[in-house]
């Protein structure tokens, strides 16, 4: 008779040291993001790329370690990390484009103050 509690290798136990190290790295990256946001070390307009890069690294850490993707097949982990990178690239491109039409929004708001009050 088979035991209903047989394990088939699906569970991956992470040591507390690894989980605490990843947590510490996430905290460090968060502090770096906050410090960079308020500093003048990064040229204007480039700060969004730095913030998205740090956010992508943090998302990759969460997925690889807390969601145990590091123990999954290598191709799955690579595809997931690259999808995070591409999302960050697309968001960065979309956000960097907003500077091109900000003056039009400002001019419209000055010409039509009633329409911008909502």
N, CA, C and O of each residue as an XYZ file, in Angstrom:
472
protein
N       0.843     -1.170      0.000
C       0.000      0.000      0.000
C       0.891      1.236      0.000
O       1.852      1.304      0.766
N       0.589      2.198     -0.834
C       1.437      3.390     -0.920
C       1.030      4.414      0.131
O      -0.134      4.542      0.512
N       2.026      5.115      0.565
C       1.800      6.170      1.552
C       1.356      7.425      0.810
O       1.949      7.783     -0.208
N       0.335      8.084      1.300
C      -0.180      9.270      0.604
C       0.694     10.500      0.829
O       0.445     11.556      0.248
N       1.706     10.367      1.663
C       2.577     11.511      1.948
C       3.940     11.379      1.276
O       4.909     11.999      1.713
N       4.017     10.595      0.241
C       5.281     10.471     -0.477
C       5.611     11.795     -1.141
O       4.740     12.462     -1.700
N       6.872     12.160     -1.072
C       7.317     13.397     -1.708
C       7.970     13.041     -3.035
O       8.718     12.069     -3.144
N       7.675     13.828     -4.008
C       8.189     13.576     -5.346
C       9.234     14.600     -5.759
O       9.451     14.805     -6.954
N       9.874     15.233     -4.818
C      10.911     16.191     -5.146
C      10.387     17.560     -5.510
O      11.125     18.352     -6.096
N       9.158     17.870     -5.192
C       8.615     19.168     -5.556
C       8.995     20.257     -4.558
O       9.078     21.429     -4.926
N       9.224     19.889     -3.315
C       9.525     20.885     -2.289
C      11.015     21.173     -2.278
O      11.839     20.260     -2.338
N      11.347     22.445     -2.201
C      12.734     22.874     -2.121
C      12.872     23.727     -0.872
O      12.321     24.824     -0.782
N      13.602     23.212      0.066
C      13.773     23.927      1.321
C      14.951     24.874      1.181
O      16.062     24.466      0.844
N      14.690     26.135      1.444
C      15.750     27.142      1.418
C      16.212     27.370      2.845
O      15.407     27.407      3.775
N      17.500     27.521      3.002
C      18.006     27.769      4.347
C      17.636     29.184      4.773
O      17.526     30.080      3.936
N      17.446     29.383      6.069
C      17.130     30.735      6.549
C      18.222     31.741      6.224
O      17.938     32.924      6.034
N      19.456     31.291      6.157
C      20.550     32.208      5.827
C      20.396     32.774      4.414
O      20.621     33.963      4.188
N      20.016     31.923      3.474
C      19.820     32.379      2.093
C      18.635     33.344      2.020
O      18.720     34.391      1.379
N      17.545     32.991      2.672
C      16.364     33.858      2.645
C      16.642     35.201      3.307
O      16.185     36.237      2.824
N      17.383     35.190      4.402
C      17.733     36.455      5.065
C      18.703     37.278      4.227
O      18.631     38.507      4.224
N      19.607     36.615      3.518
C      20.532     37.331      2.635
C      19.783     38.000      1.481
O      20.081     39.137      1.116
N      18.816     37.291      0.914
C      18.005     37.872     -0.168
C      17.177     39.026      0.379
O      17.057     40.065     -0.270
N      16.607     38.853      1.561
C      15.833     39.933      2.186
C      16.720     41.153      2.433
O      16.305     42.284      2.184
N      17.932     40.926      2.919
C      18.863     42.041      3.142
C      19.215     42.734      1.826
O      19.316     43.960      1.778
N      19.401     41.961      0.768
C      19.685     42.554     -0.541
C      18.512     43.396     -1.026
O      18.715     44.461     -1.610
N      17.293     42.934     -0.792
C      16.112     43.715     -1.184
C      16.044     45.023     -0.405
O      15.708     46.066     -0.966
N      16.360     44.972      0.873
C      16.370     46.200      1.684
C      17.456     47.154      1.197
O      17.222     48.359      1.098
N      18.641     46.628      0.893
C      19.738     47.476      0.401
C      19.356     48.131     -0.919
O      19.590     49.324     -1.111
N      18.768     47.356     -1.835
C      18.353     47.928     -3.119
C      17.258     48.978     -2.931
O      17.219     49.965     -3.667
N      16.379     48.781     -1.966
C      15.348     49.783     -1.688
C      15.969     51.069     -1.162
O      15.582     52.164     -1.572
N      16.921     50.940     -0.265
C      17.612     52.127      0.271
C      18.374     52.846     -0.838
O      18.363     54.076     -0.900
N      19.028     52.095     -1.706
C      19.744     52.709     -2.835
C      18.777     53.462     -3.730
O      19.077     54.573     -4.167
N      17.627     52.877     -4.009
C      16.627     53.547     -4.851
C      16.172     54.856     -4.224
O      16.053     55.866     -4.917
N      15.914     54.850     -2.919
C      15.461     56.067     -2.237
C      16.559     57.119     -2.225
O      16.282     58.299     -2.440
N      17.796     56.715     -1.978
C      18.903     57.674     -1.958
C      19.161     58.278     -3.336
O      19.448     59.469     -3.456
N      19.058     57.458     -4.360
C      19.293     57.957     -5.722
C      18.173     58.896     -6.152
O      18.411     59.854     -6.887
N      16.957     58.623     -5.699
C      15.824     59.462     -6.101
C      15.984     60.897     -5.603
O      15.521     61.828     -6.263
N      16.619     61.092     -4.468
C      16.761     62.431     -3.920
C      18.112     63.073     -4.158
O      18.378     64.153     -3.630
N      18.974     62.437     -4.940
C      20.312     62.984     -5.134
C      20.476     63.556     -6.537
O      19.649     63.352     -7.426
N      21.575     64.277     -6.691
C      21.881     64.860     -8.008
C      23.024     64.114     -8.679
O      23.644     64.646     -9.599
N      23.313     62.906     -8.245
C      24.393     62.122     -8.844
C      24.047     61.628    -10.243
O      24.929     61.457    -11.085
N      22.785     61.405    -10.480
C      22.347     60.880    -11.769
C      21.750     62.022    -12.579
O      20.954     62.801    -12.055
N      22.121     62.130    -13.842
C      21.579     63.212    -14.682
C      20.059     63.124    -14.798
O      19.494     62.030    -14.772
N      19.402     64.266    -14.924
C      17.940     64.267    -15.070
C      17.517     63.463    -16.307
O      18.143     63.535    -17.364
N      16.456     62.711    -16.141
C      15.959     61.884    -17.235
C      16.550     60.485    -17.250
O      15.971     59.574    -17.841
N      17.692     60.305    -16.608
C      18.319     58.987    -16.569
C      17.953     58.239    -15.293
O      18.168     57.032    -15.188
N      17.401     58.960    -14.328
C      17.077     58.349    -13.041
C      16.007     57.277    -13.156
O      15.998     56.330    -12.369
N      15.112     57.404    -14.113
C      14.068     56.399    -14.277
C      14.662     55.067    -14.723
O      14.178     54.008    -14.322
N      15.702     55.111    -15.544
C      16.344     53.885    -15.991
C      17.062     53.186    -14.844
O      17.043     51.959    -14.744
N      17.691     53.973    -13.985
C      18.359     53.390    -12.818
C      17.326     52.762    -11.880
O      17.530     51.659    -11.373
N      16.227     53.463    -11.655
C      15.186     52.942    -10.768
C      14.560     51.665    -11.347
O      14.306     50.713    -10.609
N      14.314     51.642    -12.650
C      13.745     50.442    -13.269
C      14.729     49.278    -13.266
O      14.323     48.123    -13.139
N      16.018     49.575    -13.407
C      17.023     48.519    -13.338
C      17.057     47.899    -11.951
O      17.104     46.677    -11.809
N      17.033     48.746    -10.929
C      17.021     48.239     -9.560
C      15.731     47.464     -9.287
O      15.767     46.418     -8.638
N      14.609     47.959     -9.768
C      13.337     47.249     -9.579
C      13.350     45.893    -10.282
O      12.794     44.925     -9.764
N      13.974     45.813    -11.447
C      14.068     44.544    -12.162
C      14.941     43.549    -11.402
O      14.623     42.362    -11.330
N      16.036     44.037    -10.839
C      16.897     43.168    -10.039
C      16.147     42.662     -8.814
O      16.246     41.487     -8.461
N      15.402     43.549     -8.170
C      14.631     43.137     -6.986
C      13.550     42.123     -7.362
O      13.341     41.150     -6.638
N      12.871     42.337     -8.472
C      11.847     41.386     -8.916
C      12.472     40.032     -9.248
O      11.891     38.987     -8.953
N      13.635     40.050     -9.851
C      14.317     38.795    -10.174
C      14.711     38.043     -8.902
O      14.591     36.820     -8.843
N      15.177     38.766     -7.889
C      15.514     38.121     -6.618
C      14.290     37.476     -5.975
O      14.358     36.350     -5.481
N      13.183     38.188     -5.984
C      11.959     37.647     -5.390
C      11.514     36.391     -6.139
O      11.174     35.382     -5.522
N      11.519     36.459     -7.450
C      11.062     35.320     -8.243
C      12.009     34.127     -8.093
O      11.560     32.992     -7.933
N      13.296     34.382     -8.145
C      14.254     33.280     -8.110
C      14.317     32.600     -6.746
O      14.410     31.375     -6.668
N      14.268     33.386     -5.675
C      14.470     32.786     -4.357
C      13.177     32.558     -3.582
O      12.960     31.459     -3.071
N      12.317     33.561     -3.482
C      11.104     33.388     -2.689
C      10.059     32.545     -3.402
O       9.244     31.890     -2.753
N      10.073     32.553     -4.727
C       9.140     31.722     -5.478
C       9.808     30.422     -5.950
O       9.204     29.647     -6.692
N      11.043     30.190     -5.523
C      11.804     28.967     -5.778
C      12.009     28.678     -7.262
O      12.126     27.518     -7.657
N      12.053     29.716     -8.079
C      12.295     29.519     -9.504
C      13.747     29.077     -9.751
O      14.055     28.505    -10.796
N      14.620     29.341     -8.798
C      16.019     28.952     -8.960
C      16.177     27.434     -8.965
O      17.154     26.912     -9.502
N      15.222     26.727     -8.370
C      15.272     25.267     -8.350
C      14.490     24.648     -9.510
O      14.472     23.427     -9.666
N      13.863     25.463    -10.297
C      13.097     24.968    -11.436
C      14.054     24.747    -12.608
O      15.262     24.946    -12.482
N      13.514     24.349    -13.709
C      14.345     24.176    -14.898
C      14.954     25.523    -15.281
O      14.308     26.564    -15.157
N      16.181     25.493    -15.738
C      16.902     26.712    -16.069
C      16.216     27.573    -17.110
O      16.242     28.801    -17.023
N      15.613     26.943    -18.080
C      14.947     27.693    -19.141
C      13.778     28.503    -18.599
O      13.552     29.631    -19.038
N      13.032     27.943    -17.650
C      11.911     28.685    -17.066
C      12.402     29.931    -16.331
O      11.818     31.006    -16.476
N      13.445     29.799    -15.563
C      13.992     30.935    -14.828
C      14.526     31.998    -15.787
O      14.297     33.191    -15.586
N      15.230     31.568    -16.818
C      15.774     32.521    -17.791
C      14.650     33.271    -18.498
O      14.721     34.489    -18.656
N      13.621     32.555    -18.920
C      12.507     33.203    -19.611
C      11.794     34.198    -18.701
O      11.403     35.275    -19.151
N      11.622     33.851    -17.434
C      10.941     34.754    -16.515
C      11.775     35.996    -16.241
O      11.239     37.105    -16.224
N      13.072     35.832    -16.028
C      13.936     36.985    -15.777
C      13.987     37.876    -17.011
O      13.917     39.099    -16.886
N      14.108     37.292    -18.195
C      14.138     38.119    -19.403
C      12.812     38.835    -19.633
O      12.798     39.951    -20.152
N      11.704     38.215    -19.257
C      10.425     38.918    -19.397
C      10.378     40.124    -18.463
O       9.832     41.163    -18.833
N      10.935     40.006    -17.267
C      11.011     41.164    -16.365
C      11.891     42.268    -16.949
O      11.568     43.452    -16.851
N      13.002     41.866    -17.555
C      13.896     42.851    -18.171
C      13.186     43.577    -19.310
O      13.289     44.799    -19.417
N      12.473     42.852    -20.152
C      11.780     43.488    -21.269
C      10.645     44.393    -20.797
O      10.405     45.440    -21.399
N       9.946     44.010    -19.738
C       8.916     44.896    -19.180
C       9.553     46.192    -18.690
O       9.017     47.277    -18.918
N      10.693     46.078    -18.020
C      11.393     47.282    -17.550
C      11.840     48.151    -18.731
O      11.742     49.377    -18.672
N      12.324     47.523    -19.789
C      12.731     48.292    -20.976
C      11.545     49.007    -21.620
O      11.648     50.179    -21.981
N      10.439     48.315    -21.763
C       9.266     48.924    -22.378
C       8.714     50.056    -21.521
O       8.334     51.102    -22.047
N       8.665     49.858    -20.203
C       8.211     50.937    -19.323
C       9.155     52.129    -19.385
O       8.715     53.279    -19.403
N      10.446     51.853    -19.418
C      11.424     52.942    -19.521
C      11.266     53.727    -20.807
O      11.351     54.955    -20.796
N      11.040     53.047    -21.904
C      10.846     53.741    -23.184
C       9.554     54.559    -23.167
O       9.522     55.682    -23.671
N       8.501     54.004    -22.592
C       7.229     54.734    -22.552
C       7.313     55.948    -21.635
O       6.780     57.011    -21.955
N       7.975     55.793    -20.509
C       8.084     56.910    -19.568
C       9.010     57.994    -20.106
O       8.753     59.181    -19.905
N      10.087     57.601    -20.789
C      11.001     58.613    -21.319
C      10.355     59.428    -22.436
O      10.782     60.550    -22.710
N       9.346     58.884    -23.071
C       8.666     59.583    -24.156
C       7.737     60.681    -23.642
O       7.352     61.559    -24.414
N       7.371     60.656    -22.377
C       6.412     61.630    -21.858
C       6.963     63.047    -21.873
O       6.189     64.004    -21.892
N       8.276     63.205    -21.863
C       8.851     64.547    -21.907
C       8.582     65.242    -23.241
O       8.631     66.470    -23.318
N       8.305     64.490    -24.263
C       8.112     65.067    -25.586
C       6.817     65.860    -25.706
O       6.723     66.755    -26.546
N       5.826     65.554    -24.890
C       4.542     66.232    -25.035
C       4.084     66.928    -23.760
O       2.933     67.360    -23.689
N       4.931     67.049    -22.762
C       4.545     67.723    -21.522
C       4.228     69.203    -21.760
O       3.321     69.745    -21.128
N       4.953     69.853    -22.650
C       4.676     71.270    -22.920
C       3.291     71.460    -23.547
O       2.643     72.483    -23.325
N       2.841     70.478    -24.327
C       1.506     70.580    -24.912
C       0.423     70.496    -23.836
O      -0.579     71.207    -23.905
N       0.622     69.641    -22.858
C      -0.341     69.523    -21.757
C      -0.359     70.807    -20.944
O      -1.425     71.285    -20.556
N       0.808     71.363    -20.687
C       0.896     72.605    -19.911
C       0.222     73.759    -20.659
O      -0.526     74.536    -20.066
N       0.493     73.868    -21.971
C      -0.128     74.930    -22.768
C      -1.641     74.778    -22.810
O      -2.368     75.769    -22.724
N      -2.123     73.541    -22.942
C      -3.562     73.306    -22.957
C      -4.179     73.684    -21.613
O      -5.257     74.276    -21.573
N      -3.512     73.354    -20.525
C      -4.017     73.683    -19.192
C      -4.084     75.181    -18.951
O      -5.004     75.670    -18.296
N      -3.110     75.909    -19.480
C      -3.133     77.373    -19.322
C      -4.216     78.018    -20.202
O      -4.831     79.011    -19.812
N      -4.436     77.453    -21.368
C      -5.447     78.002    -22.272
C      -6.863     77.645    -21.834
O      -7.794     78.412    -22.078
N      -7.035     76.503    -21.197
C      -8.346     76.004    -20.764
C      -8.309     75.598    -19.293
O      -8.330     74.405    -18.987
N      -8.255     76.541    -18.402
C      -8.119     76.178    -16.970
C      -9.320     75.409    -16.426
O      -9.174     74.640    -15.477
N     -10.503     75.601    -17.009
C     -11.693     74.880    -16.511
C     -11.606     73.380    -16.811
O     -12.086     72.569    -16.020
N     -11.017     73.013    -17.910
C     -10.962     71.593    -18.280
C      -9.912     70.822    -17.461
O     -10.004     69.599    -17.357
N      -8.936     71.499    -16.889
C      -7.905     70.836    -16.115
C      -8.210     70.798    -14.612
O      -7.453     70.205    -13.842
N      -9.297     71.416    -14.200
C      -9.606     71.516    -12.773
C     -10.130     70.203    -12.202
O     -10.132     70.042    -10.981
N     -10.567     69.271    -13.017
C     -11.163     68.023    -12.526
C     -10.163     67.101    -11.948
O     -10.517     66.013    -11.495
